[in-house]
Amino acid sequence: MLNTSDQDGQAGHPTIYQIRVKSHLGRQWTDRFEELSITLEADGTTLLTGPVVDQAALYGILRKVRDLGLVLLAVNLVGAGPQDASDN
């Protein structure tokens, strides 16, 4: 499910992830996922998108999803964050 690359996990170089959860999240969730943008999709799901510094940070976000009782639908690596662009 997780697609790791050479770019992921480099110190100080975030990778962009999209995390899809079931149902729409209300405004009260923005504080819980402050590092991620929250997009309500037409299909009734919510897409959390943003930079993740390393695998530990990703697992921390996934732990929040679990602890809040949200249904996790997908985790996708989108690509390197802006800081990685000069490394390619």
ABEGO torsion letter per residue (X at the ends): XBBBBAABGBBGBBBBBBBBBBEBBBAAAAAAAAABBBBBBAAGBBBBBEBBABAAAAAAAAAAAAAAGBBBABBBBAEBBAAAAAAX
